[in-house]
Protein backbone atom coordinates (compact mmCIF):
# COMPACT_ATOMS: atom_id res chain seq x y z
CA UNK A 1 0.00 0.00 0.00
CA UNK A 2 2.80 2.42 0.91
CA UNK A 3 4.61 1.61 -2.35
CA UNK A 4 1.43 2.25 -4.34
CA UNK A 5 0.92 5.61 -2.59
CA UNK A 6 4.53 6.60 -3.23
CA UNK A 7 4.11 5.79 -6.93
CA UNK A 8 0.99 7.93 -7.10
CA UNK A 9 2.78 10.88 -5.46
CA UNK A 10 5.73 10.50 -7.85
CA UNK A 11 3.46 10.51 -10.92
CA UNK A 12 1.58 13.53 -9.56
CA UNK A 13 4.81 15.48 -9.15
CA UNK A 14 5.86 14.65 -12.70
CA UNK A 15 2.66 16.14 -14.05
CA UNK A 16 2.98 19.49 -12.29
CA UNK A 17 4.02 22.14 -14.84
CA UNK A 18 6.00 24.30 -12.47
CA UNK A 19 9.36 25.75 -11.58
CA UNK A 20 11.19 23.57 -9.07
CA UNK A 21 14.36 24.14 -7.10
CA UNK A 22 16.57 21.17 -6.24
CA UNK A 23 19.69 21.74 -4.16
CA UNK A 24 19.73 25.42 -5.11
CA UNK A 25 19.51 24.78 -8.88
CA UNK A 26 16.42 26.02 -10.68
CA UNK A 27 15.12 23.99 -13.59
CA UNK A 28 11.97 23.89 -15.63
CA UNK A 29 9.44 21.10 -15.96
CA UNK A 30 7.78 21.43 -19.34
CA UNK A 31 4.08 20.56 -19.50
CA UNK A 32 2.97 17.79 -21.82
CA UNK A 33 1.75 18.92 -25.24
CA UNK A 34 -1.87 17.87 -25.84
CA UNK A 35 -2.74 15.61 -28.75
CA UNK A 36 -4.42 18.48 -30.59
CA UNK A 37 -2.77 21.72 -29.58
CA UNK A 38 -4.84 24.88 -29.67
CA UNK A 39 -3.73 27.87 -31.71
CA UNK A 40 -3.17 28.04 -35.45
CA UNK A 41 -3.81 24.92 -37.51
CA UNK A 42 -0.56 23.80 -39.15
CA UNK A 43 -2.47 21.79 -41.74
CA UNK A 44 -4.28 24.93 -42.88
CA UNK A 45 -1.38 27.40 -42.83
CA UNK A 46 1.68 25.20 -43.40
CA UNK A 47 1.05 23.04 -46.44
CA UNK A 48 4.62 21.76 -46.88
CA UNK A 49 6.22 19.30 -44.48
CA UNK A 50 9.53 18.74 -46.26
CA UNK A 51 12.14 20.89 -44.49
CA UNK A 52 10.30 22.47 -41.59
CA UNK A 53 11.72 24.21 -38.52
CA UNK A 54 12.57 24.08 -35.68
CA UNK A 55 14.51 20.85 -35.19
CA UNK A 56 16.14 18.90 -32.40
CA UNK A 57 19.90 19.14 -32.98
CA UNK A 58 21.51 15.77 -32.15
CA UNK A 59 24.79 14.99 -30.47
CA UNK A 60 28.02 15.58 -32.36
CA UNK A 61 28.66 11.84 -32.07
CA UNK A 62 25.91 11.18 -34.60
CA UNK A 63 28.08 12.01 -37.62
CA UNK A 64 25.55 10.53 -40.02
CA UNK A 65 23.38 13.62 -39.41
CA UNK A 66 25.74 16.28 -38.04
CA UNK A 67 28.92 17.19 -39.90
CA UNK A 68 31.68 19.17 -38.20
CA UNK A 69 33.90 20.05 -41.16
CA UNK A 70 33.65 23.78 -40.41
CA UNK A 71 33.56 24.75 -44.10
CA UNK A 72 29.92 24.74 -45.19
CA UNK A 73 29.02 28.11 -43.65
CA UNK A 74 31.23 30.89 -42.30
CA UNK A 75 31.04 34.65 -41.89
CA UNK A 76 32.82 37.16 -44.09
CA UNK A 77 31.62 40.30 -42.28
CA UNK A 78 29.55 40.94 -39.20
CA UNK A 79 28.32 44.54 -39.10
CA UNK A 80 25.53 45.45 -36.66
CA UNK A 81 24.69 48.98 -35.55
CA UNK A 82 23.19 49.82 -32.19
CA UNK A 83 19.38 49.74 -32.19
CA UNK A 84 17.50 52.86 -31.12
CA UNK A 85 14.08 54.48 -31.68
CA UNK A 86 12.21 51.18 -31.80
CA UNK A 87 9.91 49.26 -29.45
CA UNK A 88 9.00 45.68 -28.66
CA UNK A 89 5.31 45.19 -29.38
CA UNK A 90 2.71 42.49 -28.80
CA UNK A 91 2.28 40.57 -32.06
CA UNK A 92 0.61 37.13 -32.19
CA UNK A 93 2.24 36.01 -28.95
CA UNK A 94 5.61 37.32 -30.10
CA UNK A 95 7.49 40.44 -29.23
CA UNK A 96 9.51 42.13 -31.93
CA UNK A 97 10.68 45.51 -33.08
CA UNK A 98 8.54 47.96 -34.97
CA UNK A 99 8.07 47.78 -38.72
CA UNK A 100 10.60 50.58 -39.25
CA UNK A 101 13.54 48.54 -37.95
CA UNK A 102 15.00 48.27 -41.45
CA UNK A 103 14.69 52.07 -41.83
CA UNK A 104 16.88 52.42 -38.76
CA UNK A 105 19.74 50.62 -40.54
CA UNK A 106 20.35 47.99 -37.83
CA UNK A 107 23.10 46.29 -39.82
CA UNK A 108 23.85 43.20 -41.85
CA UNK A 109 25.99 40.09 -42.14
CA UNK A 110 27.77 38.56 -45.11
CA UNK A 111 28.11 34.81 -45.01
CA UNK A 112 29.53 32.11 -47.25
CA UNK A 113 27.12 29.22 -47.68
CA UNK A 114 28.69 26.32 -49.53
CA UNK A 115 31.29 28.70 -51.03
CA UNK A 116 28.67 31.22 -52.27
CA UNK A 117 28.61 34.68 -50.66
CA UNK A 118 25.26 36.08 -49.47
CA UNK A 119 24.44 39.39 -47.79
CA UNK A 120 21.54 39.65 -45.34
CA UNK A 121 20.13 42.74 -43.63
CA UNK A 122 18.55 42.52 -40.19
CA UNK A 123 14.79 42.85 -40.59
CA UNK A 124 13.26 42.06 -37.19
CA UNK A 125 13.82 40.13 -34.00
CA UNK A 126 11.48 38.34 -31.63
CA UNK A 127 11.45 35.87 -28.75
CA UNK A 128 9.96 32.45 -28.08
CA UNK A 129 8.96 30.94 -24.77
CA UNK A 130 10.23 28.22 -24.51
CA UNK A 131 13.04 27.57 -27.00
CA UNK A 132 11.95 26.20 -30.37
CA UNK A 133 15.27 24.50 -31.17
CA UNK A 134 16.55 21.82 -28.84
CA UNK A 135 19.99 20.39 -28.21
CA UNK A 136 19.94 16.61 -27.79
CA UNK A 137 16.22 16.81 -26.99
CA UNK A 138 16.78 19.43 -24.27
CA UNK A 139 14.50 22.45 -24.41
CA UNK A 140 15.57 25.79 -22.93
CA UNK A 141 13.53 28.57 -21.30
CA UNK A 142 13.76 31.08 -24.16
CA UNK A 143 15.01 31.61 -27.72
CA UNK A 144 15.73 34.83 -29.64
CA UNK A 145 15.38 34.94 -33.43
CA UNK A 146 17.22 37.59 -35.47
CA UNK A 147 15.39 37.61 -38.79
CA UNK A 148 17.39 38.71 -41.86
CA UNK A 149 16.33 39.19 -45.45
CA UNK A 150 18.60 38.80 -48.47
CA UNK A 151 19.69 41.87 -50.44
CA UNK A 152 20.32 39.56 -53.41
CA UNK A 153 16.90 37.89 -53.63
CA UNK A 154 13.56 39.66 -53.16
CA UNK A 155 11.22 36.76 -53.93
CA UNK A 156 9.91 34.54 -51.14
CA UNK A 157 10.13 31.67 -53.61
CA UNK A 158 13.92 31.82 -53.50
CA UNK A 159 15.30 29.13 -51.13
CA UNK A 160 17.87 31.62 -49.77
CA UNK A 161 15.48 34.51 -49.19
CA UNK A 162 15.79 34.53 -45.38
CA UNK A 163 18.47 33.90 -42.80
CA UNK A 164 17.46 33.52 -39.17
CA UNK A 165 19.90 33.46 -36.27
CA UNK A 166 18.72 31.60 -33.17
CA UNK A 167 20.15 32.29 -29.70
CA UNK A 168 19.03 30.13 -26.77
CA UNK A 169 18.82 31.31 -23.16
CA UNK A 170 18.97 29.54 -19.81
CA UNK A 171 18.47 31.02 -16.33
CA UNK A 172 20.57 28.36 -14.60
CA UNK A 173 23.24 30.91 -13.59
CA UNK A 174 20.59 33.57 -12.78
CA UNK A 175 22.68 36.35 -14.38
CA UNK A 176 21.04 39.52 -15.75
CA UNK A 177 21.41 39.72 -19.53
CA UNK A 178 22.40 43.19 -20.74
CA UNK A 179 20.86 42.91 -24.20
CA UNK A 180 17.47 41.84 -22.80
CA UNK A 181 17.52 44.80 -20.43
CA UNK A 182 18.53 47.18 -23.23
CA UNK A 183 15.59 46.12 -25.42
CA UNK A 184 13.24 46.23 -22.39
CA UNK A 185 12.09 42.62 -22.72
CA UNK A 186 8.39 42.29 -21.84
CA UNK A 187 7.87 46.06 -21.86
CA UNK A 188 6.74 48.53 -24.50
CA UNK A 189 9.47 51.08 -23.93
CA UNK A 190 11.61 52.77 -26.52
CA UNK A 191 14.91 51.06 -27.22
CA UNK A 192 17.66 53.64 -26.91
CA UNK A 193 20.95 51.81 -27.31
CA UNK A 194 20.89 48.01 -27.70
CA UNK A 195 23.81 46.15 -29.27
CA UNK A 196 23.40 42.73 -30.85
CA UNK A 197 27.16 42.34 -30.50
CA UNK A 198 26.56 41.98 -26.76
CA UNK A 199 25.02 38.61 -27.63
CA UNK A 200 26.79 37.06 -30.60
CA UNK A 201 30.20 37.07 -32.26
CA UNK A 202 31.42 35.82 -35.66
CA UNK A 203 33.94 33.70 -33.77
CA UNK A 204 31.27 31.73 -31.92
CA UNK A 205 30.47 28.15 -32.88
CA UNK A 206 27.11 27.63 -34.55
CA UNK A 207 24.93 25.01 -36.24
CA UNK A 208 23.76 25.57 -39.82
CA UNK A 209 20.90 23.85 -41.65
CA UNK A 210 18.20 24.52 -44.24
CA UNK A 211 14.68 24.99 -42.92
CA UNK A 212 11.55 27.11 -42.73
CA UNK A 213 9.92 29.96 -40.88
CA UNK A 214 8.35 28.71 -37.65
CA UNK A 215 5.17 30.76 -38.06
CA UNK A 216 2.51 30.68 -40.83
CA UNK A 217 3.00 30.16 -43.72
CA UNK A 218 6.15 28.25 -42.69
CA UNK A 219 7.97 29.14 -45.94
CA UNK A 220 10.88 26.78 -46.61
CA UNK A 221 13.28 29.54 -47.64
CA UNK A 222 15.41 29.94 -44.52
CA UNK A 223 19.10 29.41 -43.87
CA UNK A 224 19.22 28.71 -40.14
CA UNK A 225 22.13 29.58 -37.85
CA UNK A 226 21.70 28.42 -34.25
CA UNK A 227 24.52 29.40 -31.93
CA UNK A 228 25.81 26.55 -29.82
CA UNK A 229 26.59 28.66 -26.75
CA UNK A 230 23.51 29.05 -24.53
CA UNK A 231 23.33 32.56 -23.06
CA UNK A 232 22.49 33.37 -19.46
CA UNK A 233 19.64 35.50 -18.25
CA UNK A 234 18.05 35.93 -14.84
CA UNK A 235 15.06 34.09 -13.49
CA UNK A 236 13.41 37.49 -12.93
CA UNK A 237 13.82 38.31 -16.65
CA UNK A 238 12.32 34.95 -17.55
CA UNK A 239 9.42 35.44 -15.14
CA UNK A 240 8.53 38.86 -16.60
CA UNK A 241 8.64 37.50 -20.13
CA UNK A 242 6.58 34.43 -19.21
CA UNK A 243 3.88 36.63 -17.68
CA UNK A 244 3.91 38.82 -20.80
CA UNK A 245 3.53 35.90 -23.19
CA UNK A 246 0.78 34.27 -21.14
CA UNK A 247 -1.12 37.56 -21.04
CA UNK A 248 -1.05 37.96 -24.83
CA UNK A 249 -1.16 34.32 -25.88
CA UNK A 250 -3.00 32.19 -23.31
CA UNK A 251 -3.53 29.21 -25.64
CA UNK A 252 -1.11 26.65 -26.92
CA UNK A 253 0.73 27.88 -30.00
CA UNK A 254 1.16 25.50 -32.93
CA UNK A 255 2.43 22.15 -31.67
CA UNK A 256 4.53 23.65 -28.92
CA UNK A 257 3.82 25.47 -25.68
CA UNK A 258 3.72 29.19 -25.00
CA UNK A 259 4.64 30.65 -28.39
CA UNK A 260 7.11 27.92 -29.36
CA UNK A 261 6.54 25.54 -32.25
CA UNK A 262 7.50 21.93 -31.63
CA UNK A 263 10.50 20.25 -33.36
CA UNK A 264 10.02 18.77 -36.85
CA UNK A 265 11.51 15.80 -38.69
CA UNK A 266 14.91 16.18 -40.30
CA UNK A 267 13.67 14.43 -43.46
CA UNK A 268 17.18 13.56 -44.60
CA UNK A 269 18.68 17.01 -43.96
CA UNK A 270 22.26 17.47 -42.82
CA UNK A 271 23.30 19.78 -39.97
CA UNK A 272 26.69 21.48 -40.06
CA UNK A 273 28.66 22.46 -36.99
CA UNK A 274 30.75 25.47 -37.98
CA UNK A 275 33.89 27.04 -36.46
CA UNK A 276 34.30 23.85 -34.48
CA UNK A 277 37.98 23.36 -33.67
CA UNK A 278 38.58 19.91 -32.27
CA UNK A 279 42.07 19.01 -31.10
CA UNK A 280 43.45 16.23 -33.26
CA UNK A 281 44.78 13.45 -31.12
CA UNK A 282 46.71 10.38 -32.21
CA UNK A 283 44.87 7.14 -31.60
CA UNK A 284 47.59 4.87 -33.03
CA UNK A 285 49.85 2.55 -31.08
CA UNK A 286 53.56 3.09 -30.64
CA UNK A 287 55.01 1.27 -33.63
CA UNK A 288 58.76 1.28 -34.29
CA UNK A 289 59.98 1.84 -37.83
CA UNK A 290 62.13 -0.78 -39.57
CA UNK A 291 65.39 0.91 -38.54
CA UNK A 292 64.65 0.95 -34.79
CA UNK A 293 63.40 -2.65 -34.95
CA UNK A 294 66.61 -3.77 -36.72
CA UNK A 295 68.76 -1.87 -34.29
CA UNK A 296 66.92 -3.45 -31.37
CA UNK A 297 67.36 -6.94 -32.86
CA UNK A 298 71.14 -6.40 -33.34
CA UNK A 299 71.42 -5.16 -29.78
CA UNK A 300 69.68 -8.27 -28.41
CA UNK A 301 71.97 -10.58 -30.51
CA UNK A 302 74.98 -8.74 -29.17
CA UNK A 303 73.84 -9.21 -25.57
CA UNK A 304 73.33 -12.94 -25.94
N, C-alpha and C positions, 0 to 999 in steps of 0.2 A: 504493500500500500504506500509506504514512504517513497519507494523508488518511483512508483507511478506518479505520485504528487510532484516529485522533483522533476520528472520528465515534462509534466504539464507546465511547471513554472519556467523551465528552460525554454520550451517552445514559445511561451507567452513573451518572454524577454526578447526572443529573436524577432518577433513580429512588431515590436514597438519601434516606429520610425522616429528616432530621437537622437539627441546628442548625448553621448555617454563619456564619462571620464574614468579611465582605468590607470591607476598608479601615476596620476598627474598628466597623462597623455590624452588629449582630446581626439576622438575619432568619430566618424559619421556612420550611422547605420542607414543605408538607403532603403526606402520602402519598396515593396514588390510592385512591379508594373502590372496593372490589370490586363486581362486578356484582350479587351477592347478599350484602348486608352481614349479618353475624351480629348477634345481639341480638333485640330484640322484633320481631315480624312486623307491619308497619304494616297490611297487608291484614286481619289478624285483629283488631287493636285499634283501628284508625283507619278506620272505615267511610266517613266523608265525605272528599271531596277538593276541596270547593268553595273554602273560604277558609282554607287551612292556613298554619301558621307553622313555621319562620321564612321570611323572604324575602330576596332580594337587592335592596337599595335602590339604584335607578339614579341617574345623574347628574341634577343640577338642570336641566340643559339639555333633558332629555327631559320637556317640560311636558305631554305627552299622558298621562303616568302620574303625575308628581309635581307637585303644585300648591303654590305658595309664597304663598298669600294671607294666611297668618297669622291666620285667623279661625275655622277649623274646630274647633280645640281649644286651650284656654288655661286656666291655673290660676286659681282664685279664692283658695284658701288652701293652705298647704304646711306641715303641722304634724307634725313627727316628734320623738318623744322619744328620748333615749339608750337603747340596748339594754343590758340587764344580766340576769344570772341565766339565761342561755341558753347552749346549746352548738351547735357544728356537728357533725353526725353523719353517718355513712355511710348513705346511702339510695339504692339503685339507681344507683350511680355518680354520685350528686349529693352535695352537702353542703348542708345547710340547718339552720335553727334548730329547736329542739325544738317539740313540738306546742303547748306552752303560750305561744308567742310572743304570741298574741292576748290572753292573760290578763295579759301584762306591759304592755299598753297602749302598743305601739310607735309609734302615731300614725296619721295619716290624711292624705289629700289631697282637696280638692274641685276638680273640674274641669268646665268647660263643654265639652260635646261637641255641636257643631252647635246651639249656643244653648240646650242643656238642661243643667242643673246636676246632677252626680252626686257622691256622696261615697263614697270607698273607704277601708277600713281595711287597714293592712299585715297580711298573714297569715303570710307566710314569705319567705325569700330563699334562693337557691341559685346555684351557679356552673356554667358549662359550659366545657369544654376540648375544642375551641377555640371561638371565637364561633359562635353559631348564625346571627345576622344578619350580612350582609355589606354593605359599601358599595362600589358599583361593582365587584362581584365580588371584592372583597378581603376575605379572612377574617383575623380577628385572634386573638391567642393565647388570650383568655379573655373571657367575658361573664357579667355578674351579672344575675340576674332578681329584682326586687322584686315579689312576688306580692300583689295586693290583691283583696279581695272587697267587693262593694257592700253598703252598709247599707240600700239601697232595695229590692234584689231578692235573694231567698234561693234561688230556683230556678236550677239549672244550665241549664234550658231557656231562660232569659232571655238574649238576645244581649249584654246589658251586665252580665252577672254578674261578670266578672273584669276587672281592669285590671293589666297587667304592664308594669313599667318595665325596659327593657334598658339596661345600661351596658357598653360595650366597653372592653377594656384592651389596651395594647400595651407591651412592655418595651423599645422602641427607645431611650428616654432613660435606662433602667436606674435609675429613681428609686423608692425605697421608698414604697409607698402606705400611708398611715396607717390608713385604714378596714380594709384587709385585715389589717394587723397587729393592730388592735383586736379583730377577730372571730376572730383566731388561725386564719387560713386554713390548711387541711390539718392541723389539730390538733384534738383533742377536749378543749379547755380551756374553762373558763367565761368567757363574755363579761362583762366588768365595766363597760365604759363606751364603747360604740361609737356614733358619730353618723353617720346616713345623710346629714346635711347637710354632712359632709366630702366627699361625693361629688357630690351633685347640688343644683341650685338652680332655683327657679321661673323665673329669668331666662335659663336656658340654652336654646339652640335644640334642638328635638327633632322627630323624625318621628312622625306618627300614622297608624295604619291599623287596619282590622278584620281579626282573624285568629283563631287557635286556640291552645290549649295545645300545647306541643311534646313532651309525653309522653302515653302512653295515658291515657284515650281520645281525646285530641286534640280536645276539645270546642271548637266554633266559637262561643265566647261571650266573646271577649277583645278589649278595647280595648288596642292596643299603643302604647306610647310608647318610642321608642328615641332616646336622647340622641345628638346629632350629635358632640359632643366626645368623643374617645377618651381615656380616662384612662391615666396612666402607672403602671406598677408595675415592680418590679425583676426581673431575670432570675432571681435567687435565689428570689423569691416564686413565680414561674412554675414553676421547677424543682421546688420542694416540692409544689406543687399537682399538677403532672403526675405525679410519683411516687405521690401519694395516689390519684389517679384510676385510674392503671394498676394499682395494687394491688387496688382494689375493683371495677374494671370492665375486665378484660383484653380483652374482646371488642369488636368494633365495636358501636356503639349506634345503632339505627335505620338511617338512610341516611347518617349522618355518620361522624365519627371521634372517638374518645374517648367523651365523653358528649354530643356535639353532633349534633343532627338536621340533615340537609341542607336547603338552601333549596327552597321550593315555588313553584309557578306563581302568578302574580298573579291569574289568572282574571278579568280585567276590573276589579280593585280599583284605587282611587285611593290615593295616598300624599300626606299633607299635611305640608309643612315649616312648622313653627310658630315664632313669635317671630323669624322671619327678617326682618331689616331691611336691605334692599338700597338703596344710595344711588341715587336717581333722577338719571340723567344725560340731558341733551338730546342727541338724535342728529340733530336737524334742521340744515339749512344756514343760513347767515346771509342771511336775506331781508329787504330793506328794505320798509317799509310804503309806501303810496302817497304820503304826504307827503314822506318823504326822497327817493323816486325823482323826484318833481316838482321838488323843490328842486335836486337834482343836475342835472336836465335844464336848468333855467333858468340855473344857474351855467355850464354848458357853452356855452349859447347866448350868454351874456354875454361869455364869453372869446373866442369866435370872431366 
